[in-house]
């Protein structure tokens, strides 16, 4: 019996010992797994339990124009926060902060009375507001540096650059299209928690700073952009139009040098503007092109050898019945050559050219020029326009499409298509971003011109350029687009708009446009101007052509493109400078003195290309008083070289920075 009990006791001891051994092994294995294999994971969990991360806005990269001028920058500003647990007198604090923050006292008091240990009061405030809050010396109110987007040129290129939200995620334009590249990494403010999970006051706060994103350099030139915006806005205002578009493109490369849209806005305060002002019409709008489409119709007909430049068509004395409708011309014409159909903008002549070409070749020709497809511009939201499927064309459709009605296009399609005529027949892809780089200057990605396809032979483009020059000469519809000293190749356009209510063509609403390139023999610029619903005059040759002229004249002066023909004498000083408004940090030298009687009869010298120092030296030597505007090299002057200076003349020399 005793032996039996002892035996059972030994068995129980072995069982218990074995149990403890197994338990020890399992515990050791678990401890090894948790402390060795999962060490990093548990450290992160512990940090999350004992720390709270407050995200701070990341710093965005800088957006530059092609000359290196900053268009969008990130600046450090204060953001104001509160620690409710530290604030002793909530009501007093709310009363003091309310008038400064512009927030009701009760709303601030509610924030300060909550259970949270950290609340934002207002983010990204002005230095002046931060100073005034700091002067209150309220315990529990703190500040942290965050990044805020700032646009130093205000409205210049606003639609292209776009803007950001508070995040600051890009919401429009380049800011949105290249958000992933421009946006840096988020920064954090770290707060500590005690063993019970309660947050400790922010004494000794650790800031993990955000890293900056990549910089983006655009093809835009802010001076040409300013010229385009200024002249477009002037035309829209004077014609009481609903809006407008101006595009300037380098025809050989597809680089967009300017993209203007009116009405405009200030991206620093975009929330104050109506939605219509924020829309980039050059990207988001399509319109019926009107007679500008005759350029591409005739170019296709020449390319297909269906017509020759000197072929004649009977324009029916201004009235022509087709497809149960009657087509009219603004002026009555009998027989017109193809070049004259373009010069005088005959709808009837265009309809007959289209009829000879045939619907399939008209359709294929317009598609080759890029109509009916996106241009591929590196901005979000581009519209495709509308071109009815070939199967739906009747005789009337063929006629109206031939002179630009019944088809809608985007401004990018139109300027790219005319650039193909300017550059010898190549349809280029328009683009806005030149390169992406980091702060050290290392190029992350470089963009270069892309040829989409050949649309015309060089012979055809030369013939078209010659005919388009006729549009801007005496008797042509685009005479107002002529630029002194340069041959201009272009075409006017006036198209009826469809009424949104009746779904029929409006009796009063029109789209006026002018598209062309300059100089015609060696094109540097392709320019499109569109004025939407002008009230004073509806014709493109009257409303849009002068805008083309001024953009071209001032831009060529800025680019130092010498005249290709004789200059007409002019004594009128320009109303505006051919450069962007200087920012406060940019110096503008102006020295002015009135012309006195002693200067009467002096001869105006040629200051072209001189520096300010050279001009001032000449003035002093010859006792000549003159107004100096800008800085850099002389590009324009009044009076012209060789003219006599009288007492009543406005004598000035304009300078622009050297390229």
C-alpha positions as CSV (number, residue, x, y, z in Angstrom):
1,X,0.0,0.0,0.0
2,X,2.8,2.4,1.0
3,X,4.7,1.5,-2.1
4,X,1.7,2.2,-4.2
5,X,1.3,5.7,-2.7
6,X,4.9,6.5,-3.2
7,X,4.7,5.3,-6.7
8,X,1.7,7.5,-7.4
9,X,3.4,10.5,-5.8
10,X,6.4,10.1,-8.1
11,X,4.2,9.9,-11.1
12,X,2.4,13.1,-10.1
13,X,5.7,14.8,-9.5
14,X,6.9,13.7,-13.0
15,X,3.6,14.9,-14.5
16,X,3.8,18.3,-12.8
17,X,7.5,18.6,-13.6
18,X,6.7,17.7,-17.3
19,X,3.9,20.3,-17.3
20,X,6.2,23.0,-16.0
21,X,8.9,22.0,-18.5
22,X,6.5,22.2,-21.4
23,X,5.2,25.5,-20.0
24,X,8.7,26.9,-19.7
25,X,9.5,25.9,-23.2
26,X,6.4,27.5,-24.6
27,X,6.9,30.6,-22.5
28,X,10.6,30.8,-23.7
29,X,9.6,30.3,-27.3
30,X,6.9,33.0,-27.0
31,X,9.3,35.4,-25.3
32,X,11.9,34.7,-28.1
33,X,9.2,35.4,-30.7
34,X,8.0,38.6,-29.1
35,X,11.3,40.1,-27.9
36,X,13.6,38.9,-30.7
37,X,11.7,38.2,-33.8
38,X,9.0,40.9,-33.4
39,X,11.1,43.5,-31.6
40,X,10.7,46.2,-34.2
41,X,7.0,45.8,-34.4
42,X,6.4,46.1,-30.7
43,X,8.7,49.1,-30.5
44,X,6.5,50.8,-33.1
45,X,3.3,49.8,-31.2
46,X,4.8,51.2,-28.0
47,X,5.6,54.5,-29.7
48,X,2.1,54.7,-31.0
49,X,0.7,54.2,-27.5
50,X,3.0,56.7,-25.9
51,X,3.1,59.3,-28.8
52,X,0.6,61.1,-30.9
53,X,1.5,62.2,-34.4
54,X,0.0,65.6,-35.5
55,X,0.6,65.8,-39.3
56,X,1.9,69.1,-40.7
57,X,1.5,70.3,-44.3
58,X,4.3,69.1,-46.6
59,X,6.5,71.5,-48.5
60,X,5.9,71.7,-52.2
61,X,8.6,72.2,-54.9
62,X,8.9,75.5,-56.7
63,X,7.3,76.1,-60.1
64,X,9.5,78.2,-62.4
65,X,9.0,79.8,-65.8
66,X,11.4,79.2,-68.7
67,X,13.6,82.1,-67.6
68,X,14.0,80.8,-64.1
69,X,11.5,83.2,-62.5
70,X,9.5,81.6,-59.7
71,X,5.8,81.3,-60.3
72,X,4.8,79.2,-57.2
73,X,6.8,78.9,-54.0
74,X,6.4,77.4,-50.6
75,X,7.0,79.7,-47.6
76,X,7.1,78.9,-43.9
77,X,4.2,80.4,-41.9
78,X,2.8,80.0,-38.4
79,X,-0.1,77.7,-37.5
80,X,-1.8,78.3,-34.2
81,X,-2.8,75.5,-31.8
82,X,-4.2,75.2,-28.3
83,X,-3.7,72.7,-25.4
84,X,-7.1,72.9,-23.6
85,X,-5.7,71.1,-20.5
86,X,-3.2,73.9,-19.9
87,X,-5.6,76.8,-20.4
88,X,-6.9,78.1,-17.1
89,X,-9.4,80.7,-18.1
90,X,-11.3,79.4,-21.2
91,X,-13.8,82.2,-21.4
92,X,-11.1,84.9,-21.2
93,X,-9.0,83.2,-23.8
94,X,-12.0,82.7,-26.2
95,X,-12.9,86.4,-25.8
96,X,-9.4,87.6,-26.6
97,X,-8.9,85.2,-29.6
98,X,-12.3,85.7,-31.2
99,X,-11.8,89.1,-32.8
100,X,-8.3,88.2,-34.0
101,X,-9.3,84.9,-35.6
102,X,-12.6,86.0,-36.9
103,X,-14.4,83.1,-35.2
104,X,-17.3,83.3,-32.8
105,X,-16.3,83.3,-29.2
106,X,-18.6,80.3,-28.4
107,X,-17.0,78.2,-31.1
108,X,-13.5,78.9,-29.7
109,X,-14.7,78.3,-26.1
110,X,-16.1,74.9,-27.2
111,X,-12.8,73.9,-28.7
112,X,-10.9,75.0,-25.6
113,X,-13.3,73.1,-23.3
114,X,-13.1,69.8,-25.0
115,X,-11.4,66.7,-23.8
116,X,-8.7,66.7,-26.5
117,X,-5.3,67.8,-25.4
118,X,-4.5,69.3,-28.8
119,X,-6.7,71.3,-31.2
120,X,-5.9,73.6,-34.2
121,X,-7.2,77.1,-33.8
122,X,-6.1,78.4,-37.2
123,X,-3.6,77.2,-39.7
124,X,-1.2,79.1,-42.0
125,X,-1.9,82.5,-40.5
126,X,-0.2,85.8,-41.5
127,X,2.9,87.0,-39.6
128,X,1.0,90.0,-38.3
129,X,-1.8,87.8,-36.9
130,X,0.7,85.5,-35.3
131,X,2.5,88.5,-33.6
132,X,-0.8,89.8,-32.2
133,X,-1.8,86.4,-30.8
134,X,1.6,86.0,-29.2
135,X,1.3,89.4,-27.6
136,X,-1.7,88.1,-25.7
137,X,0.6,85.6,-23.8
138,X,-2.2,83.1,-23.2
139,X,-0.8,79.9,-21.5
140,X,-1.6,76.9,-23.6
141,X,-1.6,78.7,-27.0
142,X,1.3,77.6,-29.2
143,X,2.6,77.9,-32.8
144,X,4.3,75.6,-35.2
145,X,5.9,76.3,-38.6
146,X,4.0,74.9,-41.6
147,X,4.4,75.3,-45.4
148,X,2.1,77.6,-47.3
149,X,1.8,78.0,-51.1
150,X,2.4,81.5,-52.4
151,X,2.2,82.8,-55.9
152,X,4.5,85.9,-56.2
153,X,3.1,87.1,-59.6
154,X,-0.5,87.1,-58.5
155,X,-2.7,86.6,-61.5
156,X,0.1,85.9,-64.1
157,X,-0.3,82.4,-65.4
158,X,-2.9,81.6,-62.7
159,X,-4.9,79.2,-64.9
160,X,-1.8,77.3,-65.9
161,X,-0.2,77.0,-62.5
162,X,-3.5,76.3,-60.7
163,X,-3.7,76.3,-56.9
164,X,-3.6,74.1,-53.8
165,X,-5.8,73.4,-50.9
166,X,-4.9,73.6,-47.2
167,X,-3.5,70.0,-47.4
168,X,-1.7,71.2,-49.6
169,X,-2.8,68.9,-52.4
170,X,-2.9,70.4,-55.9
171,X,-6.5,71.3,-57.0
172,X,-6.0,72.7,-60.5
173,X,-3.5,73.3,-63.3
174,X,0.2,72.2,-63.0
175,X,-0.3,71.9,-59.2
176,X,-2.8,69.1,-59.8
177,X,-1.3,67.5,-62.9
178,X,2.2,67.2,-61.3
179,X,1.0,66.9,-57.7
180,X,2.9,63.7,-57.1
181,X,6.2,65.1,-58.2
182,X,5.8,68.6,-56.6
183,X,4.4,67.4,-53.2
184,X,7.0,66.7,-50.6
185,X,6.7,64.3,-47.6
186,X,4.5,65.2,-44.6
187,X,6.0,66.5,-41.5
188,X,4.8,65.6,-37.9
189,X,4.5,67.2,-34.5
190,X,5.0,64.5,-31.8
191,X,3.2,64.7,-28.5
192,X,3.8,62.3,-25.5
193,X,1.2,60.2,-23.6
194,X,1.4,58.9,-20.0
195,X,1.0,55.2,-19.0
196,X,-2.8,55.6,-19.0
197,X,-2.9,57.0,-22.5
198,X,-3.5,60.6,-21.4
199,X,-1.7,63.2,-23.5
200,X,1.0,65.2,-21.8
201,X,1.5,69.0,-22.5
202,X,3.6,69.8,-25.5
203,X,6.7,70.9,-23.6
204,X,9.7,69.8,-25.5
205,X,7.7,69.0,-28.7
206,X,9.7,67.1,-31.3
207,X,9.1,68.3,-34.9
208,X,9.8,66.0,-37.8
209,X,10.2,68.4,-40.6
210,X,8.6,67.8,-44.0
211,X,10.9,67.2,-47.0
212,X,10.4,69.4,-50.1
213,X,9.1,68.0,-53.4
214,X,10.7,68.3,-56.8
215,X,10.8,71.6,-58.7
216,X,9.1,72.0,-62.1
217,X,10.3,74.3,-64.8
218,X,7.6,75.4,-67.4
219,X,8.0,76.3,-71.1
220,X,6.0,79.5,-70.3
221,X,7.8,82.8,-70.4
222,X,6.2,85.0,-67.8
223,X,6.8,88.2,-69.9
224,X,5.0,86.8,-72.9
225,X,2.4,85.4,-70.6
226,X,1.8,88.9,-69.1
227,X,1.6,90.5,-72.6
228,X,-1.0,87.9,-73.7
229,X,-3.1,88.3,-70.5
230,X,-3.0,92.1,-70.6
231,X,-4.0,92.4,-74.2
232,X,-6.7,89.7,-73.9
233,X,-8.2,91.3,-70.8
234,X,-8.2,94.7,-72.5
235,X,-10.1,93.3,-75.5
236,X,-12.6,91.4,-73.4
237,X,-13.3,94.5,-71.4
238,X,-13.6,96.9,-74.3
239,X,-15.9,94.5,-76.3
240,X,-17.9,93.6,-73.2
241,X,-17.3,89.9,-74.0
242,X,-18.1,86.9,-71.8
243,X,-14.5,85.8,-71.8
244,X,-11.5,85.0,-74.0
245,X,-8.5,82.8,-74.7
246,X,-5.0,83.7,-76.0
247,X,-2.3,81.1,-76.8
248,X,1.2,81.6,-77.9
249,X,3.1,78.5,-79.1
250,X,6.6,77.9,-80.5
251,X,5.6,76.2,-83.8
252,X,8.8,74.2,-84.3
253,X,8.7,72.5,-80.9
254,X,5.2,72.6,-79.5
255,X,6.3,74.7,-76.4
256,X,3.5,76.8,-75.0
257,X,5.0,80.2,-74.3
258,X,1.7,81.7,-73.0
259,X,-1.7,80.5,-72.1
260,X,-4.1,83.2,-71.1
261,X,-7.8,82.9,-70.1
262,X,-10.2,85.7,-69.2
263,X,-11.7,86.3,-66.7
264,X,-8.7,85.6,-64.5
265,X,-8.2,85.2,-60.7
266,X,-5.5,85.5,-58.0
267,X,-4.5,81.9,-56.9
268,X,-3.4,83.4,-53.5
269,X,-7.2,84.0,-52.8
270,X,-8.9,81.7,-55.3
271,X,-11.9,81.1,-52.9
272,X,-13.0,84.7,-53.4
273,X,-13.7,84.2,-57.1
274,X,-16.6,82.6,-58.9
275,X,-16.1,79.2,-60.4
276,X,-16.2,80.6,-64.0
277,X,-13.1,82.7,-63.3
278,X,-11.2,79.6,-62.2
279,X,-11.8,77.6,-65.4
280,X,-8.9,77.4,-67.8
281,X,-10.8,78.0,-71.0
282,X,-7.8,77.1,-73.2
283,X,-8.1,73.5,-71.8
284,X,-11.7,73.1,-70.8
285,X,-13.7,74.9,-73.5
286,X,-14.5,73.9,-77.1
287,X,-16.1,76.2,-79.7
288,X,-17.1,76.3,-83.3
289,X,-14.0,77.7,-85.1
290,X,-15.8,79.5,-88.0
291,X,-13.7,80.6,-90.9
292,X,-10.4,79.7,-89.3
293,X,-11.3,76.2,-90.5
294,X,-11.0,77.3,-94.1
295,X,-7.2,77.2,-93.7
296,X,-7.2,73.5,-93.0
297,X,-9.8,72.7,-95.6
298,X,-7.8,74.5,-98.4
299,X,-4.5,73.0,-97.1
300,X,-6.0,69.5,-97.4
301,X,-7.4,70.3,-100.9
302,X,-3.9,71.5,-102.0
303,X,-2.2,68.5,-100.5
304,X,-4.6,66.1,-102.2
305,X,-4.0,68.1,-105.4
306,X,-7.8,68.5,-105.8
307,X,-7.4,72.3,-106.3
308,X,-4.6,74.7,-107.1
309,X,-4.0,78.1,-105.5
310,X,-5.1,79.9,-108.7
311,X,-8.2,77.7,-109.4
312,X,-11.4,79.7,-109.5
313,X,-14.8,79.1,-108.0
314,X,-18.1,80.9,-108.7
315,X,-19.2,82.4,-105.4
316,X,-22.7,83.0,-106.6
317,X,-22.8,86.7,-105.9
318,X,-23.1,86.0,-102.1
319,X,-26.0,83.5,-102.0
320,X,-25.9,79.8,-102.6
321,X,-28.6,77.1,-102.0
322,X,-27.5,73.7,-100.9
323,X,-29.2,70.9,-98.9
324,X,-32.4,72.8,-98.6
325,X,-30.6,75.8,-97.0
326,X,-29.1,79.0,-98.3
327,X,-25.4,79.9,-97.5
328,X,-24.5,83.6,-97.5
329,X,-21.3,85.5,-97.7
330,X,-20.8,88.8,-95.9
331,X,-19.9,90.5,-99.2
332,X,-21.0,89.6,-102.7
333,X,-18.4,87.9,-104.9
334,X,-18.4,86.4,-108.3
335,X,-15.5,84.3,-109.4
336,X,-12.7,84.0,-106.8
337,X,-9.4,82.1,-106.9
338,X,-8.7,79.7,-104.0
339,X,-6.3,82.3,-102.5
340,X,-9.0,84.9,-102.6
341,X,-11.5,82.6,-101.0
342,X,-9.2,82.6,-98.0
343,X,-8.4,86.3,-98.2
344,X,-12.0,87.4,-98.4
345,X,-13.3,84.5,-96.3
346,X,-16.0,83.3,-98.7
347,X,-18.2,80.7,-97.1
348,X,-19.6,79.8,-100.5
349,X,-16.1,79.3,-102.0
350,X,-15.1,77.1,-99.0
351,X,-18.3,75.0,-99.4
352,X,-17.5,74.4,-103.1
353,X,-13.9,73.5,-102.3
354,X,-15.2,71.1,-99.7
355,X,-17.6,69.6,-102.3
356,X,-14.8,69.0,-104.7
357,X,-12.7,67.5,-102.1
358,X,-15.5,65.2,-100.9
359,X,-16.7,64.2,-97.4
360,X,-14.2,61.4,-96.8
361,X,-11.1,63.5,-97.6
362,X,-12.4,66.5,-95.7
363,X,-13.0,64.2,-92.7
364,X,-9.6,62.5,-93.0
365,X,-7.8,65.8,-93.5
366,X,-9.3,67.4,-90.4
367,X,-8.5,64.3,-88.3
368,X,-4.9,64.4,-89.5
369,X,-4.7,68.0,-88.3
370,X,-5.7,66.7,-84.8
371,X,-9.3,67.8,-84.7
372,X,-11.5,65.3,-82.8
373,X,-8.7,64.1,-80.6
374,X,-6.9,65.5,-77.5
375,X,-3.6,67.3,-78.2
376,X,-2.0,65.5,-75.2
377,X,-1.1,68.7,-73.3
378,X,0.3,67.9,-69.9
379,X,-2.6,69.6,-68.0
380,X,-5.7,67.8,-66.7
381,X,-9.2,68.3,-68.1
382,X,-8.5,68.8,-71.8
383,X,-11.6,68.6,-74.0
384,X,-11.6,66.7,-77.3
385,X,-14.1,68.9,-79.1
386,X,-16.7,67.3,-81.4
387,X,-16.6,66.1,-85.0
388,X,-19.6,64.2,-86.2
389,X,-18.9,60.7,-87.5
390,X,-18.3,60.6,-91.2
391,X,-21.3,58.3,-91.7
392,X,-23.7,61.1,-90.5
393,X,-22.6,63.8,-93.0
394,X,-25.0,65.1,-95.6
395,X,-24.4,67.7,-98.3
396,X,-25.3,70.5,-95.9
397,X,-23.0,69.1,-93.2
398,X,-20.1,69.0,-95.6
399,X,-20.7,72.6,-96.7
400,X,-21.0,74.0,-93.1
401,X,-18.0,72.1,-91.8
402,X,-16.0,73.4,-94.7
403,X,-16.4,76.9,-93.3
404,X,-16.2,75.9,-89.6
405,X,-19.8,75.5,-88.4
406,X,-21.2,72.1,-87.1
407,X,-17.8,71.2,-85.7
408,X,-16.2,72.2,-82.4
409,X,-12.5,72.4,-81.5
410,X,-10.3,73.3,-78.6
411,X,-7.9,76.2,-78.7
412,X,-5.0,73.8,-78.3
413,X,-6.1,71.8,-81.4
414,X,-6.3,75.0,-83.4
415,X,-3.0,76.5,-82.5
416,X,-1.2,73.1,-82.9
417,X,-2.9,72.7,-86.4
418,X,-1.7,76.2,-87.6
419,X,1.7,75.5,-86.2
420,X,1.9,72.5,-88.5
421,X,1.6,74.9,-91.4
422,X,4.2,77.2,-89.9
423,X,6.8,74.6,-89.3
424,X,6.7,72.8,-92.7
425,X,3.9,70.2,-92.1
426,X,4.6,68.5,-88.7
427,X,1.9,68.3,-86.1
428,X,3.7,68.8,-82.8
429,X,2.5,67.8,-79.3
430,X,1.9,70.9,-77.2
431,X,3.6,70.8,-73.8
432,X,4.1,73.0,-70.8
433,X,6.7,71.3,-68.6
434,X,10.4,71.6,-69.6
435,X,11.9,69.6,-66.8
436,X,11.6,68.3,-63.3
437,X,14.6,68.8,-60.9
438,X,15.6,68.7,-57.3
439,X,16.9,71.6,-55.2
440,X,20.5,70.7,-56.1
441,X,19.7,71.2,-59.7
442,X,19.8,67.5,-60.7
443,X,17.4,66.9,-63.5
444,X,15.0,64.1,-62.6
445,X,13.1,64.2,-66.0
446,X,13.6,66.3,-69.1
447,X,10.9,66.8,-71.7
448,X,11.5,67.4,-75.3
449,X,9.5,68.1,-78.5
450,X,7.4,65.3,-79.9
451,X,6.3,65.0,-83.5
452,X,2.8,63.4,-83.7
453,X,2.8,63.0,-87.4
454,X,3.3,64.7,-90.8
455,X,0.2,66.3,-92.1
456,X,1.4,68.4,-95.1
457,X,4.3,68.5,-97.5
458,X,6.7,71.5,-97.3
459,X,5.5,72.7,-100.7
460,X,1.9,72.8,-99.4
461,X,2.8,74.7,-96.3
462,X,4.7,77.3,-98.3
463,X,1.7,77.8,-100.6
464,X,-0.6,78.1,-97.6
465,X,1.7,80.6,-95.8
466,X,1.7,82.8,-98.9
467,X,-2.1,82.7,-99.1
468,X,-2.5,83.4,-95.3
469,X,-0.3,86.5,-95.7
470,X,-2.8,87.8,-98.1
471,X,-5.4,87.7,-95.3
472,X,-3.5,90.4,-93.4
473,X,-2.8,92.7,-96.4
474,X,-4.9,95.3,-98.0
475,X,-8.4,94.0,-98.8
476,X,-8.1,90.9,-96.5
477,X,-10.3,90.3,-93.5
478,X,-7.3,90.2,-91.1
479,X,-5.7,93.6,-91.9
480,X,-6.0,94.6,-88.2
481,X,-3.6,91.7,-87.4
482,X,-0.7,93.2,-89.5
483,X,2.4,94.0,-87.6
484,X,4.7,96.8,-88.8
485,X,7.9,95.4,-90.2
486,X,6.8,91.7,-90.3
487,X,4.8,89.5,-92.6
488,X,1.8,88.0,-90.8
489,X,0.2,84.7,-92.0
490,X,-3.2,84.3,-90.4
491,X,-7.0,83.8,-90.7
492,X,-10.0,85.4,-89.1
493,X,-12.9,83.5,-87.7
494,X,-16.5,84.4,-86.8
495,X,-18.9,81.7,-85.7
496,X,-22.4,81.6,-84.5
497,X,-23.0,80.0,-81.1
498,X,-25.6,77.5,-80.2
499,X,-28.2,78.9,-77.8
500,X,-28.3,76.7,-74.7
501,X,-32.1,77.1,-74.4
502,X,-33.3,76.8,-78.0
503,X,-30.5,74.4,-79.1
504,X,-30.4,76.4,-82.3
505,X,-27.9,79.0,-83.5
506,X,-28.2,82.3,-81.7
507,X,-29.1,85.4,-83.6
508,X,-26.7,87.5,-81.5
509,X,-24.0,85.4,-79.8
510,X,-20.8,84.9,-81.7
511,X,-17.2,83.6,-81.2
512,X,-14.6,85.9,-82.8
513,X,-11.1,84.5,-83.4
514,X,-7.8,85.0,-85.2
515,X,-5.1,82.4,-85.6
516,X,-1.8,82.8,-87.4
517,X,2.0,82.8,-87.2
518,X,4.8,85.5,-87.4
519,X,7.1,86.2,-89.1
520,X,5.5,84.3,-92.0
521,X,8.8,83.4,-93.7
522,X,10.6,82.2,-90.6
523,X,7.9,81.6,-88.0
524,X,8.8,82.2,-84.3
525,X,5.4,82.4,-82.8
526,X,2.0,80.8,-83.5
527,X,-0.8,82.8,-81.8
528,X,-4.5,82.2,-81.3
529,X,-6.9,84.7,-79.9
530,X,-10.5,83.8,-79.2
531,X,-13.1,86.4,-77.8
532,X,-16.3,84.8,-76.6
533,X,-19.6,86.7,-77.2
534,X,-18.3,90.2,-77.9
535,X,-21.0,92.8,-77.7
536,X,-19.5,95.8,-79.6
537,X,-18.5,93.9,-82.8
538,X,-18.8,90.2,-83.5
539,X,-16.2,89.8,-86.3
540,X,-12.8,88.2,-85.6
541,X,-11.0,90.7,-87.9
542,X,-12.2,93.5,-85.7
543,X,-12.2,92.1,-82.2
544,X,-9.5,89.3,-82.1
545,X,-7.1,90.5,-84.8
546,X,-5.9,93.6,-82.9
547,X,-5.1,91.4,-79.9
548,X,-3.0,89.1,-82.1
549,X,-1.2,92.2,-83.4
550,X,-0.3,93.5,-80.0
551,X,0.8,90.2,-78.6
552,X,2.9,89.5,-81.6
553,X,4.5,93.0,-81.7
554,X,5.4,93.1,-78.1
555,X,6.6,89.5,-77.9
556,X,8.8,89.8,-81.0
557,X,10.3,93.0,-79.5
558,X,10.9,91.1,-76.2
559,X,12.5,88.2,-78.1
560,X,14.6,90.6,-80.1
561,X,13.4,89.2,-83.4
562,X,14.5,91.8,-86.0
563,X,11.9,93.1,-88.5
564,X,11.8,91.3,-91.9
565,X,10.4,94.3,-93.8
566,X,10.4,98.1,-93.8
567,X,9.0,100.0,-90.8
568,X,6.4,102.6,-90.9
569,X,7.2,105.8,-88.9
570,X,5.3,106.0,-85.7
571,X,5.4,108.5,-82.9
572,X,3.1,107.0,-80.4
573,X,4.4,105.6,-77.2
574,X,3.1,102.1,-76.2
575,X,0.5,102.0,-73.5
576,X,2.1,99.1,-71.8
577,X,5.4,97.5,-71.2
578,X,6.3,94.3,-73.0
579,X,7.2,92.5,-69.8
580,X,5.5,91.2,-66.6
581,X,4.7,93.5,-63.8
582,X,7.8,93.6,-61.6
583,X,7.6,92.1,-58.2
584,X,8.6,94.2,-55.2
585,X,12.1,92.7,-55.2
586,X,12.7,93.4,-58.9
587,X,14.3,96.8,-59.6
588,X,12.9,99.0,-62.4
589,X,15.1,101.9,-63.4
590,X,13.1,105.0,-64.5
591,X,14.8,108.4,-65.2
592,X,12.6,111.1,-66.7
593,X,13.0,114.7,-67.6
594,X,10.9,117.0,-69.9
595,X,12.2,117.9,-73.3
596,X,13.1,121.6,-73.2
597,X,13.3,124.1,-76.1
598,X,17.0,123.6,-76.3
599,X,16.5,120.0,-77.3
600,X,14.1,120.9,-80.2
601,X,15.4,119.7,-83.5
602,X,17.7,117.0,-82.0
603,X,17.9,113.8,-84.0
604,X,16.9,110.5,-82.3
605,X,19.8,108.1,-82.3
606,X,19.5,104.3,-82.7
607,X,19.7,102.8,-79.2
608,X,18.8,99.2,-80.3
609,X,20.7,96.6,-78.2
610,X,22.5,99.2,-76.0
611,X,22.8,98.9,-72.2
612,X,21.3,101.6,-69.9
613,X,24.9,102.7,-69.1
614,X,25.6,103.3,-72.8
615,X,22.3,105.2,-73.3
616,X,22.9,107.4,-70.3
617,X,26.4,108.2,-71.5
618,X,25.1,109.2,-74.9
619,X,22.3,111.3,-73.3
620,X,24.9,113.2,-71.1
621,X,27.2,113.8,-74.1
622,X,24.5,115.1,-76.3
623,X,22.4,116.9,-73.7
624,X,19.4,114.6,-74.5
625,X,16.6,114.1,-72.0
626,X,14.8,110.8,-72.3
627,X,12.7,108.4,-70.3
628,X,14.3,105.1,-69.6
629,X,11.9,102.2,-68.8
630,X,12.9,98.7,-67.6
631,X,16.3,97.2,-67.3
632,X,18.7,95.2,-69.5
633,X,19.1,95.9,-73.2
634,X,17.3,98.5,-75.4
635,X,14.6,96.9,-77.6
636,X,12.3,99.8,-78.5
637,X,12.3,103.5,-78.6
638,X,10.3,106.6,-79.5
639,X,10.7,108.5,-81.8
640,X,12.3,106.0,-84.2
641,X,16.0,106.4,-85.1
642,X,16.7,109.4,-87.4
643,X,13.6,111.3,-86.6
644,X,13.7,114.9,-85.2
645,X,12.8,115.4,-81.6
646,X,10.4,118.3,-81.0
647,X,9.4,119.8,-77.6
648,X,6.0,118.0,-77.5
649,X,7.4,114.5,-78.3
650,X,7.3,111.7,-75.7
651,X,10.9,110.5,-75.8
652,X,11.6,107.1,-74.3
653,X,13.7,104.0,-74.6
654,X,12.5,100.6,-73.4
655,X,14.8,97.9,-72.0
656,X,14.2,94.2,-71.2
657,X,16.5,91.8,-69.4
658,X,19.0,90.0,-71.6
659,X,18.1,86.4,-72.5
